[in-house]
Amino acid sequence: MSTYFFDHAATTPMHPDVLKTMIELMQGPGGNASSIHAYGRAAKGELSRARDLISAAIGCKPGELMFTSGGTESDNLALIGAAKAQRKRGRNHIITSAAEHHAVLHTCEWLAREEGFELTVLPVDQQGRNHAEQVKEAMRPDTALVSIMHGNNEVGTLQPIEAIGEVVHSGGALFHVDAVQAFGTTDYRLSELPVDFMSFSAHKINGPQGVGALYAAAGAPFEPLQQGGSQERKRRAGTENIPGIAGFARAVDICVNEMKNKQPFLDKLRKVWVELMIGELSSDEVIVNGDPENSLPHIVNISFIDAHTESMLMNLDMAGIMAASGSACTSGSLEKSHVLRAMGISPERLDTAVRFSFGLGNTLEELQQAAPIVAGIVRRIRS
């Protein structure tokens, strides 16, 4: 049976060149980047090369980039570290969006529940968008931090982060952007953006799982969460994962070189998939959730009216088609999407939504083969 991996928003297959880079380091003598002997210096060299490459790719200074274990840690570091630093300056209010990833939402809720911060959760419109004017209205003199993601991981909607960042900075607050899903398809020049913190993850761009990064602008108030050694300029203690970080850097390097071709091809896959679904079924039965104009190129969320999500995913899996109901952090429990709830879509769309996401290895031929299989499953469930 053929299989089709249409769940790249959850994780991506590792690029062969990334794997090769990591294996070469893993088979080497090893070395702790904090050691002063030859092996330690070699590890430190790998760490510095990776930091230089990634910081150049996103347009920031090397010293503004710290390595983490992934997107969730990067979000936690930014939110908790910045919020606690800002509280010492008399700012105790946090703003975020109802459509954020749970790594942001749950962290903000924890800060409110356990640390006494006041939290404002902004609604989104039916396309999943926030607006700068909306953020401006929510800002207060004691607002410490605003966190709005760039590209939504469930519906693909892109947020106007530049306009929002300008509003945040005009109010004297810090701005955090979760760019985990947008990285790899978006060209960032962070030195030119009104952003203080930005989160990244390697496994969303054909790098290894368990490695990420956090951009922290020079001078942005921040308190480290972990106590220990002086790694990452005393901002994130713990021995660095050198093979993983080197693999992350190689994945970024590939992204930079391939982005001009990758982005339009992914966009074509997304649009062709919608056309195929409508062609196999009908426009009344296939509804795209999200913003069709301002969207990530590789994610499409479709409601197949009268075909329940749980039944769809079970049947798709049995047919060898990997898709999802939403965030990989919650889809295992088949909970209804908090993002779609926040968008206020109808129950019939909420209960029948499936996310397809594309990337390395997917082809137009694959989509043409899989489309009638998906359509057949929809018809079978409806009947």
ZAFIKE-889876 format. One record per residue (C-alpha): residue number from 0; x, y, z. Coordinates in pm, 1 decimal. Layout:
N
- NUM;X;Y;Z $
...
This chain:
383
- 0;0.0;0.0;0.0 $
- 1;126.8;346.3;-89.5 $
- 2;157.3;597.3;190.7 $
- 3;118.8;973.8;177.3 $
- 4;266.2;1202.6;442.1 $
- 5;53.4;1517.7;446.4 $
- 6;133.8;1623.2;804.0 $
- 7;446.8;1835.7;768.7 $
- 8;307.9;2095.9;1009.0 $
- 9;346.8;1836.7;1286.9 $
- 10;701.6;1742.1;1192.6 $
- 11;909.0;1710.7;877.8 $
- 12;1131.3;1431.8;745.9 $
- 13;1497.5;1502.2;803.7 $
- 14;1685.8;1616.6;495.4 $
- 15;1957.5;1365.6;392.4 $
- 16;2226.5;1634.5;412.7 $
- 17;2117.6;1720.8;767.6 $
- 18;2140.2;1356.6;869.2 $
- 19;2485.6;1328.7;710.9 $
- 20;2609.4;1633.8;903.1 $
- 21;2482.7;1495.4;1233.5 $
- 22;2619.6;1144.6;1180.3 $
- 23;2965.5;1281.0;1102.9 $
- 24;2967.1;1466.4;1435.1 $
- 25;2818.5;1176.5;1630.0 $
- 26;3084.3;942.6;1496.2 $
- 27;3360.6;1185.6;1582.9 $
- 28;3546.3;1214.2;1913.3 $
- 29;3270.4;1417.7;2073.8 $
- 30;3349.1;1710.4;2295.9 $
- 31;3183.5;1949.1;2536.9 $
- 32;3179.9;2305.9;2405.6 $
- 33;3268.0;2427.7;2756.5 $
- 34;3588.9;2221.5;2771.6 $
- 35;3919.9;2393.9;2696.4 $
- 36;4099.5;2098.0;2534.7 $
- 37;4111.4;2024.3;2160.7 $
- 38;3786.9;1826.3;2148.3 $
- 39;3608.4;2097.0;2345.2 $
- 40;3741.9;2368.7;2118.2 $
- 41;3626.0;2171.7;1813.3 $
- 42;3275.6;2145.3;1961.1 $
- 43;3281.3;2516.3;2039.1 $
- 44;3378.5;2583.2;1679.8 $
- 45;3077.9;2385.3;1552.6 $
- 46;2853.0;2576.7;1791.2 $
- 47;2986.9;2912.9;1674.7 $
- 48;2956.5;2820.3;1306.9 $
- 49;2595.5;2717.0;1357.1 $
- 50;2512.2;3033.9;1547.9 $
- 51;2678.1;3252.6;1283.0 $
- 52;2494.4;3078.2;998.1 $
- 53;2147.3;3088.8;1156.3 $
- 54;2179.8;3445.9;1283.2 $
- 55;2287.3;3559.4;935.4 $
- 56;1987.3;3378.4;785.6 $
- 57;1738.0;3557.1;1012.3 $
- 58;1915.3;3893.4;1013.9 $
- 59;2029.3;3928.1;1372.8 $
- 60;2357.9;3938.4;1565.2 $
- 61;2504.5;3601.4;1671.6 $
- 62;2489.3;3707.0;2036.5 $
- 63;2113.1;3756.1;2006.4 $
- 64;2051.3;3388.2;1928.2 $
- 65;2036.8;3118.2;2195.1 $
- 66;1984.2;2748.1;2131.7 $
- 67;1706.5;2553.0;2304.1 $
- 68;1542.7;2211.7;2293.5 $
- 69;1268.3;2330.1;2057.5 $
- 70;977.5;2564.6;2002.7 $
- 71;802.5;2499.7;2333.5 $
- 72;1111.6;2580.0;2537.7 $
- 73;1178.3;2888.0;2326.3 $
- 74;824.3;3011.9;2389.3 $
- 75;851.7;2943.9;2761.1 $
- 76;1191.2;3112.3;2783.6 $
- 77;1068.3;3424.5;2608.9 $
- 78;736.6;3456.6;2789.9 $
- 79;843.4;3374.0;3143.8 $
- 80;1187.8;3532.5;3116.6 $
- 81;1055.4;3858.7;2973.2 $
- 82;746.5;3876.3;3195.3 $
- 83;946.0;3837.8;3515.6 $
- 84;1200.1;4095.8;3403.6 $
- 85;923.8;4339.7;3310.7 $
- 86;744.6;4295.3;3642.9 $
- 87;1048.4;4444.9;3814.1 $
- 88;981.5;4751.0;3601.3 $
- 89;621.8;4780.4;3720.7 $
- 90;459.4;4598.9;3427.7 $
- 91;226.0;4313.1;3514.0 $
- 92;-4.2;4273.8;3210.7 $
- 93;28.4;4022.3;2924.6 $
- 94;-157.7;4011.9;2594.0 $
- 95;-187.7;3711.3;2363.9 $
- 96;-431.0;3565.0;2110.7 $
- 97;-691.6;3290.3;2144.3 $
- 98;-546.2;3117.0;1836.3 $
- 99;-191.0;3075.9;1969.2 $
- 100;-16.6;2740.8;2002.1 $
- 101;-66.2;2586.4;2345.1 $
- 102;303.5;2641.8;2418.2 $
- 103;214.2;3011.7;2433.7 $
- 104;-145.0;2997.3;2559.8 $
- 105;-76.7;2758.1;2845.3 $
- 106;237.2;2946.8;2947.7 $
- 107;46.9;3276.6;2958.6 $
- 108;-230.8;3110.7;3158.8 $
- 109;29.4;2972.0;3400.2 $
- 110;181.8;3317.4;3444.2 $
- 111;-163.9;3452.2;3530.8 $
- 112;-259.2;3163.8;3759.0 $
- 113;67.4;3099.3;3940.7 $
- 114;262.7;3424.0;3908.6 $
- 115;-14.2;3680.8;3943.7 $
- 116;9.5;3844.6;3601.1 $
- 117;-303.5;3991.4;3443.7 $
- 118;-383.1;3830.1;3109.9 $
- 119;-581.2;3955.3;2811.4 $
- 120;-660.5;3694.1;2543.8 $
- 121;-761.9;3861.4;2219.0 $
- 122;-1024.1;3702.1;1993.7 $
- 123;-954.7;3639.6;1626.2 $
- 124;-1182.3;3697.3;1328.9 $
- 125;-1333.0;3415.3;1121.8 $
- 126;-1014.5;3390.7;918.4 $
- 127;-802.4;3356.0;1231.0 $
- 128;-647.6;3704.0;1215.4 $
- 129;-560.7;3959.5;1479.5 $
- 130;-524.0;4327.1;1395.5 $
- 131;-291.5;4601.6;1513.4 $
- 132;-581.9;4825.6;1618.0 $
- 133;-715.9;4542.8;1831.8 $
- 134;-381.0;4513.5;2011.6 $
- 135;-365.2;4891.6;2053.5 $
- 136;-703.7;4892.8;2228.4 $
- 137;-588.9;4618.9;2467.6 $
- 138;-259.5;4788.6;2559.7 $
- 139;-226.8;4940.3;2906.5 $
- 140;44.4;5146.6;3077.0 $
- 141;146.5;4832.2;3267.5 $
- 142;151.4;4597.1;2966.6 $
- 143;471.0;4396.8;2991.2 $
- 144;456.1;4165.9;2693.0 $
- 145;251.0;4084.1;2385.1 $
- 146;279.0;3743.0;2214.7 $
- 147;127.9;3688.9;1868.4 $
- 148;239.3;3406.9;1637.6 $
- 149;334.5;3476.0;1277.2 $
- 150;186.7;3176.7;1094.2 $
- 151;-85.0;2964.3;1251.5 $
- 152;-0.6;2596.1;1278.0 $
- 153;-359.4;2475.2;1225.2 $
- 154;-506.9;2697.7;954.5 $
- 155;-196.5;2872.1;818.0 $
- 156;-322.3;3228.9;867.6 $
- 157;-44.2;3489.6;872.9 $
- 158;-55.8;3772.9;1125.7 $
- 159;56.1;4132.9;1052.4 $
- 160;346.3;4112.6;1296.9 $
- 161;521.2;4426.5;1176.4 $
- 162;215.4;4646.3;1232.7 $
- 163;141.4;4478.1;1565.4 $
- 164;503.5;4511.5;1676.5 $
- 165;500.2;4885.6;1609.2 $
- 166;191.3;4924.3;1828.3 $
- 167;348.5;4716.5;2104.9 $
- 168;671.5;4915.8;2103.2 $
- 169;487.1;5248.3;2096.6 $
- 170;333.0;5139.2;2427.1 $
- 171;669.5;5049.4;2577.0 $
- 172;600.9;4673.8;2592.0 $
- 173;798.4;4378.2;2458.5 $
- 174;685.6;4175.8;2157.0 $
- 175;727.5;3798.2;2122.2 $
- 176;652.5;3612.8;1798.0 $
- 177;618.1;3236.0;1770.8 $
- 178;764.0;3175.0;1423.8 $
- 179;795.2;2797.3;1457.8 $
- 180;553.0;2722.9;1174.4 $
- 181;646.1;3016.7;950.3 $
- 182;1023.4;2966.6;960.2 $
- 183;1152.7;2811.2;640.5 $
- 184;895.0;2976.7;415.8 $
- 185;945.5;3336.5;536.2 $
- 186;1250.4;3558.2;495.3 $
- 187;1319.6;3729.4;830.3 $
- 188;1542.1;4034.0;881.8 $
- 189;1502.5;4066.5;1256.3 $
- 190;1724.5;4372.5;1285.8 $
- 191;1457.4;4555.9;1082.9 $
- 192;1148.0;4420.2;1259.8 $
- 193;984.8;4556.0;1579.8 $
- 194;1026.4;4218.1;1749.2 $
- 195;1207.8;4149.5;2078.2 $
- 196;1178.2;3769.5;2092.0 $
- 197;1116.7;3510.9;1820.6 $
- 198;1090.2;3132.0;1859.7 $
- 199;1213.5;2869.8;1611.0 $
- 200;1225.3;2490.0;1587.7 $
- 201;1448.6;2268.8;1373.4 $
- 202;1210.2;1981.4;1310.3 $
- 203;966.5;2201.1;1116.8 $
- 204;1230.1;2270.0;848.0 $
- 205;1365.4;1917.1;786.6 $
- 206;1605.4;1936.0;1079.4 $
- 207;1625.0;1715.1;1389.7 $
- 208;1364.1;1700.1;1664.0 $
- 209;1461.8;1834.1;2004.5 $
- 210;1650.5;2144.0;1885.3 $
- 211;1531.1;2502.4;1854.5 $
- 212;1638.1;2860.6;1901.3 $
- 213;1522.1;3183.6;2056.8 $
- 214;1606.6;3527.1;1922.7 $
- 215;1636.7;3777.4;2206.8 $
- 216;1709.6;4131.2;2090.1 $
- 217;2010.3;4296.9;2250.7 $
- 218;1897.7;4491.9;2554.2 $
- 219;1553.4;4330.1;2581.1 $
- 220;1474.2;4263.8;2951.7 $
- 221;1504.7;3892.4;3016.9 $
- 222;1563.9;3657.1;3309.3 $
- 223;1694.2;3301.1;3254.1 $
- 224;1478.0;3011.9;3371.8 $
- 225;1746.8;2750.3;3429.9 $
- 226;2024.8;2777.8;3682.4 $
- 227;2355.9;2607.1;3620.9 $
- 228;2650.8;2675.2;3395.4 $
- 229;2729.0;2980.5;3186.8 $
- 230;2622.1;2835.5;2850.7 $
- 231;2440.3;3059.0;2601.9 $
- 232;2576.1;3371.1;2771.1 $
- 233;2426.2;3260.3;3104.5 $
- 234;2077.5;3271.2;2956.1 $
- 235;2018.0;2898.0;2911.6 $
- 236;2230.0;2664.5;3125.1 $
- 237;2309.2;2311.8;3008.0 $
- 238;2551.3;2135.9;2776.0 $
- 239;2472.4;2221.7;2415.4 $
- 240;2347.2;1952.6;2175.9 $
- 241;2623.6;1998.0;1919.2 $
- 242;2511.1;1739.9;1657.5 $
- 243;2152.6;1863.5;1680.2 $
- 244;2252.7;2229.5;1655.8 $
- 245;2480.5;2156.4;1360.0 $
- 246;2192.8;1970.1;1193.4 $
- 247;1965.6;2267.5;1259.8 $
- 248;2217.3;2499.8;1095.1 $
- 249;2244.9;2271.9;791.0 $
- 250;1864.7;2267.6;759.6 $
- 251;1857.9;2648.3;776.0 $
- 252;2129.8;2669.7;512.9 $
- 253;1925.4;2448.2;280.2 $
- 254;1612.8;2657.9;348.1 $
- 255;1790.2;2980.7;259.9 $
- 256;1920.6;2836.4;-66.8 $
- 257;1590.7;2674.3;-167.3 $
- 258;1332.7;2923.8;-38.0 $
- 259;1275.7;3100.3;-372.3 $
- 260;1172.8;2770.2;-530.7 $
- 261;1027.6;2601.6;-221.7 $
- 262;767.2;2862.4;-132.2 $
- 263;589.2;2881.1;-471.9 $
- 264;597.2;2501.8;-507.3 $
- 265;437.4;2449.5;-165.1 $
- 266;179.3;2714.4;-246.3 $
- 267;101.3;2529.1;-568.5 $
- 268;60.2;2200.3;-380.8 $
- 269;-181.5;2364.8;-136.9 $
- 270;-392.8;2523.7;-409.8 $
- 271;-394.1;2211.1;-626.9 $
- 272;-506.3;2003.1;-328.4 $
- 273;-805.6;2230.9;-271.5 $
- 274;-890.5;2218.9;-643.6 $
- 275;-868.3;1838.7;-642.6 $
- 276;-1092.7;1811.7;-336.8 $
- 277;-1354.3;2041.3;-488.4 $
- 278;-1329.3;1857.3;-819.3 $
- 279;-1381.8;1518.6;-652.3 $
- 280;-1661.2;1639.5;-424.0 $
- 281;-1815.7;1987.5;-450.3 $
- 282;-1753.5;2343.9;-333.5 $
- 283;-2050.9;2318.1;-95.5 $
- 284;-1903.9;2012.8;74.9 $
- 285;-1540.6;2131.0;88.8 $
- 286;-1482.1;2448.3;292.3 $
- 287;-1134.6;2592.6;350.1 $
- 288;-1079.0;2734.5;698.9 $
- 289;-844.2;3029.0;741.3 $
- 290;-734.5;3325.5;533.6 $
- 291;-702.7;3227.7;165.2 $
- 292;-496.4;3538.2;81.8 $
- 293;-262.6;3575.7;381.0 $
- 294;-154.7;3221.7;458.2 $
- 295;145.3;2996.7;494.5 $
- 296;207.9;2817.9;163.5 $
- 297;210.9;2464.4;301.6 $
- 298;-95.8;2437.8;528.9 $
- 299;-461.8;2397.8;435.0 $
- 300;-742.6;2320.3;679.6 $
- 301;-1052.7;2175.4;513.4 $
- 302;-1396.6;2095.6;654.2 $
- 303;-1560.9;1801.2;477.1 $
- 304;-1922.1;1871.1;568.7 $
- 305;-2103.4;1569.0;720.6 $
- 306;-1780.9;1367.2;751.0 $
- 307;-1674.1;1375.9;1116.9 $
- 308;-1307.3;1451.0;1185.1 $
- 309;-1244.3;1143.6;1400.4 $
- 310;-1387.9;908.3;1138.6 $
- 311;-1194.6;1086.0;865.9 $
- 312;-859.4;1058.2;1042.5 $
- 313;-909.6;690.2;1128.6 $
- 314;-1003.1;603.7;770.9 $
- 315;-727.8;818.3;621.9 $
- 316;-474.0;642.1;842.2 $
- 317;-598.4;299.7;734.1 $
- 318;-567.0;415.4;372.5 $
- 319;-206.4;524.4;429.7 $
- 320;-273.3;899.9;433.2 $
- 321;-122.0;1092.5;724.1 $
- 322;-315.0;1408.5;813.6 $
- 323;-423.2;1576.0;1137.6 $
- 324;-704.5;1749.3;1319.7 $
- 325;-484.1;2033.6;1444.3 $
- 326;-173.9;2082.5;1656.9 $
- 327;39.3;1770.6;1698.3 $
- 328;49.3;1846.9;2071.8 $
- 329;-325.8;1783.3;2104.5 $
- 330;-440.4;1594.5;1795.3 $
- 331;-356.5;1259.5;1956.8 $
- 332;-648.4;1314.4;2190.7 $
- 333;-877.2;1422.9;1902.4 $
- 334;-991.8;1729.7;2092.2 $
- 335;-1178.4;1988.2;1891.4 $
- 336;-943.9;2259.7;1768.9 $
- 337;-920.1;2559.7;1998.8 $
- 338;-809.0;2762.2;1696.4 $
- 339;-1124.5;2684.1;1498.6 $
- 340;-1332.3;2749.3;1810.8 $
- 341;-1164.3;3088.9;1848.3 $
- 342;-1249.2;3166.1;1484.9 $
- 343;-1617.0;3113.5;1565.5 $
- 344;-1688.9;2885.4;1271.5 $
- 345;-2007.7;2679.6;1262.2 $
- 346;-2031.6;2346.1;1449.4 $
- 347;-2063.9;2156.8;1121.3 $
- 348;-1729.1;2297.3;1006.3 $
- 349;-1565.5;2257.3;1347.6 $
- 350;-1663.5;1890.3;1371.0 $
- 351;-1542.3;1799.2;1021.4 $
- 352;-1209.7;1981.6;987.7 $
- 353;-889.5;1809.4;873.5 $
- 354;-548.3;1972.7;832.2 $
- 355;-324.4;1877.5;540.5 $
- 356;30.0;2014.6;527.2 $
- 357;296.0;1961.2;263.7 $
- 358;672.7;1964.9;233.2 $
- 359;985.9;1773.4;137.0 $
- 360;904.3;1464.4;-69.8 $
- 361;550.1;1561.5;-168.2 $
- 362;470.6;1585.2;-540.1 $
- 363;179.2;1685.0;-759.7 $
- 364;153.6;1322.6;-869.1 $
- 365;110.9;1216.6;-506.0 $
- 366;-174.7;1460.0;-459.0 $
- 367;-346.7;1337.1;-774.2 $
- 368;-318.7;978.1;-650.1 $
- 369;-441.2;1057.6;-299.2 $
- 370;-731.8;1286.1;-390.4 $
- 371;-974.7;1014.2;-509.1 $
- 372;-886.3;807.2;-200.8 $
- 373;-979.6;1094.6;29.5 $
- 374;-1295.3;1166.7;-166.7 $
- 375;-1395.0;800.9;-148.6 $
- 376;-1352.2;803.6;228.4 $
- 377;-1568.3;1116.8;256.9 $
- 378;-1845.0;955.4;49.7 $
- 379;-1829.2;634.6;250.9 $
- 380;-1855.5;817.2;584.1 $
- 381;-2146.6;1028.3;460.9 $
- 382;-2338.2;725.9;336.9 $
